[in-house]
Amino acid sequence: MSLSCNARRRRRDSGAELQEELGSPCTHSERSSPAEDNGHLEYRVCPKLAQEEEEVAEREHFWKIINTYCCYGTHLHERVNRSERQFKSLAIKQQKILPHFLSHLDTIRKCIDHNQKILQTVVDDCTHMFENKEYGGNGYRKSTPASTFDMDKLKSTIKQFVRDWSEDGKLERDACYQPIIDEISKAFPKDKCDVSKVNVLVPGAGLGRLTWEIAKLGYSCQGNEWSFFMLFSSNFVLNRCSQINAFKLYPWIHQFSNNRRSTDQIRPVYFPDVNPHDLPSNSNFSMTAGDFLEIYTENGAWDCIATCFFIDTAHNVIDYIDTIWRILKPGGIWINLGPLLYHFENLANELSIELSYEDIKHVMLQYGFHIEVERESVTSTYTANSLSMMKYYYDCIFFMARKPE
């Protein structure tokens, strides 16, 4: 499989990509045949727009994220060591009541080491993932401690493997992705149109499963993502995974609270649950890496835009609505599912306009959208641990809105 990705300079990482337990949140490139590319997914960078100092900042950020992947094991071992020290501070009588506790921590250490090997594999070839852009040598040269903020985002990214590419994530995908897929199929039925000519855009594509599922149905589908955490991981799945359940991760070892059983914390998750290369030979499946508002400027380019747990990643959601309106073709549709957990709401020195759904709907109608399907209560989780004693449930908004002819 060949998937080209046009990357454009990213805005600086302001922390809205992912939050622990939270909903997130160019031109088309033809998909080459497997015989042409030997199954490698190529990423392409858009023309340089940034000034030199911005390019330097982006390169430093690139290596900072890779450094976070490399520091995962050290960071988690420190957490486990702290649990061991605190347990050993208890009275010997109390320690003897739980003879399995220290051996459980040793098992967690082995899981950490396994996760670290997978994460190292994920970033092994990231310096060459963009076919026409190089980020140069590692500016850090040696591993430096990652921030807690970045490490939390990496932990959340590990849970994205569960959501997008494991059997354990099927319930979430059925709740979040399937309504979008069903609506696309209704709007552009295979028996009434050539679906290969229907252009679908998925902003905030994450690890790419929704984009992949739409492309698998024969639609021309492009995903867009700006988080290096997501891009590195999606590159690994789409490029380097070709056997079902060939890899495993331990995504719940970071959770020391709300475990019913000790074994729940150390249970593995296998991925991918499908072969990512299993797409029709004529598929048009592409991705872009960069800021949605900066990349998508061509008026009337898309038949359908599908946003899932995405619109609340905006500094100003009206900017998203404006861009979606402009880039949709007349008669095109916007399908959305997700909550309104505004990612910049509590970040200092960041613009954040928090609109209610009522206000968003008013803005959409003012632009001229016709809302044809609307459900104000679609229950879903987001990267949830199914065995945890605590889960977050979202009462999501689902709508399909059309730009009139």
C-alpha positions, 0 to 999 in steps of 0.5 A: 500500500502506498499512502502519500501525505502532504505535510505543512508547517504546524502551528506550535504545540499548544497542548490541545492535541490530546488530554488524558481521558478527554475527547480530542482532539493541499491537494489530493494524492493518488494512492499508488499500487502495491507493485509500485511502492512495495507497500511503503507509505510516503509522506510529502511536505507542502511548500515551505511557508514559515520563516527560518526561525519557525522552521528551527522551532518546528524541528526542535519540536519534532525531536522533542516528541521523539525524545518523549517516546524514547523517555517513556520507559524511564518515566514509567519506571520512576513511577513504579519505583515510587510505589515500591518505596511507599509500599516498603515504608509500611509496617512489615506486618502490613506488607506481609498481608499483600505478598503479591504486591511487589511481584505485581510491580515487577510485572508492570516493569516488564510491561513498561519495557515491552511498551518501550520497545514498541514505541522505539520501533514507532519512531525508528523511521520517523526522520524519513517519513516525509519524502521531501522534508528532513528534520536533520539530526537530533538536536537533543543528541542525548535523551533529556527528561520529557515533560509531564505534559508531553508524557501524558499525551504519549500515554493518551496516544497509546490508548489511541491504538486501542480505540482505532486499531484493536478489537477492544476499541470496537464498541467505541468505533461503533458508537463514534465512527459507524454513524458517520460512515452510515450517513456517508453511505446514505448520502452517496449510495454506491448504486447511484453514484461512482463513490471513487469520485466522492471526495471525503475529508476527515480533519483530526484523523488521529491514527487514521481508522475512520479515514481508512474505513471510508476509503475501504468502502471505495470513497476518495478519502483524505485524513488530516492530523497535526499532532506528531504523536498521532502522525508517528503512530499512524505512520507505524500502523499504516506503513509497518503493520501488515499482519492482524494482531502482530503487535501488543501494548499494555495501555492500562499500566499507567492507571494505578487507581480504579482497578478492580483487579491487579490483573486488569492493569497489566492486560495486553491489547493486540493490534491491528485488528485488521490488515491496514493494507487491505484496501481496494486496489484502486483506493484513493487514500491520502493524508495531510499533516498540518493545521486544518485552517492553514492547509485547506483553502481551496473553495468547493473542493470536497463533497463531504467533511466528516468531523469526529471529536474534532470541532472542540479543538478549535481556538475559535470554532467559527473559524472551523465553520467558515473553512468547512463552508468554503471548502465544501462543494455546493450540495456537499455535506458536513457530518459531525459527531462529538462533544464540546470539550474545548481544549484551550479553555483553561490554557493561559495566554490562549484564545478560546471561544467556547460556544454552546451547541445552540450558538454553533447551530445558529452560526451554521444557519447564518452561513447557510447550512441546512441541517438535515439530520440532528441527534443531540444525545449520542452516548460514547466514551473516548479511549476508555478502559472498559474494566476501569471503575471510572469512565467518562461518558459523552452525550455527543451531538450528531448532525448532517448539514448540507451546503445548498446547491 
